[in-house]
């Protein structure tokens, strides 16, 4: 007889599959520190953005602990996934919720996902983009500090500045306020998006440009 956990795992995979995403149950995935067996690995595109999510299913009779949050965060970081989703119908301990703050983890349940699918997915996509912004902004700031001369700007600082308006644009998007300005172009012209898909596409382009800049700098540093 199939266990309740196995059934829950299959329900989770089916939920994401119904959204047009690819799923793999108990998929072994290699990371920097080793191979991890993922409850449900989700891949595909959401609003035109490629996603790779690690979904862990906890069919427990009690609230999930912060240790499980830390374990999932370690796996997500090790395999380079852009999102970790911890599912539990019983909820989470307060320490687990605090531990997930300001990370690329989502603590929720299948029941909540079914009720709030549109809002949750919009928030998930924005959280994924914001995580990338935070990461690359730190890298660009470190490059800027190494290369700046006095109070002057650097190419890294200019690249970082292009991301400055995205947070405000994301807030507008969640409130349904369009068009929303996501950046400034030549001669201080305002660059705006008219819908969520357009904003995600433009934000992804800006972040990719910053990521390429930071990676090129790393490669040049290694080769010099």
C-alpha positions as CSV (number, residue, x, y, z in Angstrom):
1,X,0.0,0.0,0.0
2,X,1.3,3.4,-0.9
3,X,2.4,5.6,2.0
4,X,0.7,8.9,2.7
5,X,4.0,10.7,2.1
6,X,4.4,9.0,-1.3
7,X,0.8,10.1,-2.2
8,X,1.5,13.6,-1.0
9,X,4.7,13.6,-3.1
10,X,2.7,12.5,-6.2
11,X,0.0,15.1,-5.5
12,X,2.6,17.8,-5.4
13,X,4.2,16.7,-8.7
14,X,0.8,16.5,-10.3
15,X,0.0,20.0,-9.1
16,X,3.0,21.5,-10.9
17,X,2.6,19.3,-13.9
18,X,-1.0,20.7,-14.3
19,X,0.6,24.1,-14.6
20,X,2.6,23.0,-17.6
21,X,5.8,22.4,-15.8
22,X,8.0,19.4,-16.0
23,X,8.4,17.3,-12.8
24,X,10.6,14.4,-11.6
25,X,9.9,12.5,-8.4
26,X,12.9,11.5,-6.2
27,X,15.3,12.8,-8.8
28,X,19.0,12.5,-8.0
29,X,20.7,15.8,-8.8
30,X,24.4,16.4,-8.5
31,X,25.7,19.5,-6.8
32,X,29.0,21.0,-5.8
33,X,29.2,19.0,-2.5
34,X,27.5,15.8,-3.7
35,X,24.3,14.2,-5.1
36,X,20.9,15.0,-3.6
37,X,17.7,13.0,-4.0
38,X,14.9,15.6,-4.6
39,X,11.3,14.8,-3.6
40,X,10.0,16.7,-6.7
41,X,12.3,18.6,-9.1
42,X,10.3,21.2,-11.1
43,X,11.6,22.7,-14.3
44,X,10.1,24.8,-17.1
45,X,9.0,28.3,-17.7
46,X,6.8,30.6,-15.8
47,X,5.8,33.9,-17.4
48,X,8.6,33.3,-19.9
49,X,11.2,32.8,-17.2
50,X,13.1,29.5,-16.9
51,X,12.7,28.0,-13.4
52,X,14.3,25.2,-11.5
53,X,12.7,24.5,-8.2
54,X,13.4,22.0,-5.5
55,X,10.2,20.8,-3.8
56,X,10.4,19.0,-0.5
57,X,7.2,17.3,0.8
58,X,6.7,16.9,4.5
59,X,3.5,14.9,5.3
60,X,4.0,15.2,9.0
61,X,1.6,15.2,12.0
62,X,3.4,18.2,13.4
63,X,4.8,21.5,12.3
64,X,8.0,21.4,10.2
65,X,11.2,22.5,12.1
66,X,13.8,25.0,11.2
67,X,16.3,22.2,10.7
68,X,14.3,21.1,7.6
69,X,14.5,24.7,6.3
70,X,18.2,24.8,6.7
71,X,18.6,21.4,5.0
72,X,16.5,22.5,2.0
73,X,18.4,25.8,1.8
74,X,21.7,23.9,1.7
75,X,20.4,21.7,-1.2
76,X,19.1,24.7,-3.1
77,X,22.4,26.5,-2.9
78,X,24.5,23.4,-3.6
79,X,22.7,22.5,-6.9
80,X,22.2,26.1,-8.0
81,X,18.4,26.0,-8.0
82,X,16.6,29.4,-8.1
83,X,13.9,28.3,-5.7
84,X,13.2,25.9,-2.9
85,X,9.6,25.1,-1.9
86,X,8.8,23.3,1.4
87,X,5.3,21.8,1.5
88,X,3.5,20.9,4.7
89,X,-0.3,20.8,5.4
90,X,0.4,21.0,9.2
91,X,2.3,24.3,9.0
92,X,5.7,25.4,10.3
93,X,7.4,26.2,13.6
94,X,8.0,29.9,14.2
95,X,11.8,29.3,14.0
96,X,11.3,27.7,10.6
97,X,9.4,30.7,9.3
98,X,12.0,33.1,10.7
99,X,14.8,31.1,9.1
100,X,13.2,31.3,5.7
101,X,13.0,35.1,5.7
102,X,15.2,36.9,3.1
103,X,16.0,33.6,1.3
104,X,14.8,32.0,-1.9
105,X,12.6,29.5,0.0
106,X,8.8,29.4,0.0
107,X,7.1,27.7,3.0
108,X,3.5,26.8,2.0
109,X,1.1,23.9,1.5
110,X,-0.7,22.4,-1.5
111,X,-4.0,23.7,-0.1
112,X,-2.7,27.2,-0.1
113,X,-1.1,26.9,-3.5
114,X,-4.4,25.8,-5.0
115,X,-6.3,28.7,-3.4
116,X,-3.7,31.4,-4.2
117,X,-2.1,30.1,-7.4
118,X,-1.9,33.3,-9.4
119,X,-0.6,35.5,-6.6
120,X,1.7,32.8,-5.3
121,X,3.3,32.3,-8.7
122,X,3.7,36.0,-9.3
123,X,5.4,36.3,-5.9
124,X,7.5,33.3,-6.6
125,X,8.8,34.7,-9.9
126,X,9.5,38.1,-8.3
127,X,11.3,36.4,-5.4
128,X,13.4,34.5,-7.8
129,X,14.3,37.7,-9.7
130,X,14.9,39.5,-6.4
131,X,17.3,36.8,-5.2
132,X,19.3,37.1,-8.4
133,X,19.4,40.9,-8.0
134,X,20.6,40.7,-4.4
135,X,23.4,38.2,-5.4
136,X,24.7,40.1,-8.4
137,X,24.4,43.5,-6.8
138,X,26.7,42.3,-4.0
139,X,29.2,41.1,-6.6
140,X,29.1,44.4,-8.6
141,X,29.5,46.4,-5.4
142,X,32.6,44.4,-4.5
143,X,34.0,45.0,-8.0
144,X,33.2,48.7,-7.7
145,X,35.0,49.1,-4.4
146,X,38.1,47.5,-5.8
147,X,38.2,49.6,-8.9
148,X,36.9,53.0,-7.8
149,X,39.1,56.1,-7.8
150,X,38.0,58.4,-5.1
151,X,34.3,59.1,-5.4
152,X,34.0,58.4,-9.1
153,X,31.8,55.8,-10.7
154,X,32.9,52.6,-12.3
155,X,31.4,50.3,-15.0
156,X,30.4,47.9,-12.2
157,X,28.6,50.8,-10.4
158,X,26.8,51.8,-13.6
159,X,25.7,48.2,-14.2
160,X,24.4,47.9,-10.6
161,X,22.5,51.2,-11.0
162,X,20.4,49.7,-13.9
163,X,18.8,47.4,-11.4
164,X,17.8,50.2,-9.0
165,X,14.2,50.6,-10.1
166,X,13.2,47.0,-10.4
167,X,12.0,46.7,-6.7
168,X,9.6,49.6,-7.2
169,X,8.4,48.0,-10.5
170,X,7.8,44.7,-8.7
171,X,5.7,46.5,-6.1
172,X,3.7,48.2,-8.8
173,X,3.2,44.8,-10.5
174,X,1.9,43.1,-7.3
175,X,-0.5,46.0,-6.9
176,X,-1.7,45.7,-10.5
177,X,-0.4,49.2,-11.4
178,X,0.6,49.4,-15.0
179,X,2.5,50.7,-16.9
180,X,5.4,50.5,-14.5
181,X,8.8,52.1,-14.9
182,X,11.6,49.5,-14.5
183,X,14.6,51.5,-15.7
184,X,15.8,54.7,-17.3
185,X,17.2,54.8,-20.8
186,X,19.1,57.3,-22.9
187,X,18.5,61.0,-22.0
188,X,16.6,59.9,-18.9
189,X,13.8,58.3,-20.9
190,X,11.5,56.1,-18.9
191,X,11.4,52.4,-19.8
192,X,8.1,50.9,-18.8
193,X,6.3,47.5,-19.0
194,X,2.6,47.2,-19.7
195,X,2.0,43.8,-18.1
196,X,3.6,41.2,-15.8
197,X,5.0,39.1,-18.5
198,X,6.7,42.1,-20.1
199,X,8.1,43.2,-16.8
200,X,9.5,39.8,-16.1
201,X,11.1,39.6,-19.5
202,X,12.8,43.1,-19.2
203,X,13.9,42.4,-15.6
204,X,15.4,39.1,-16.7
205,X,17.3,40.9,-19.5
206,X,18.8,43.5,-17.1
207,X,19.8,41.0,-14.5
208,X,21.4,38.7,-17.1
209,X,23.4,41.7,-18.4
210,X,24.6,42.3,-14.8
211,X,25.4,38.6,-14.2
212,X,27.4,38.4,-17.5
213,X,29.4,41.5,-16.5
214,X,30.2,40.1,-13.0
215,X,31.1,36.7,-14.5
216,X,33.4,38.2,-17.2
217,X,35.2,40.2,-14.4
218,X,35.7,37.0,-12.4
219,X,37.2,35.3,-15.5
220,X,39.5,38.2,-16.3
221,X,40.7,38.3,-12.7
222,X,41.5,34.6,-12.7
223,X,43.4,34.8,-16.0
224,X,45.4,37.9,-15.0
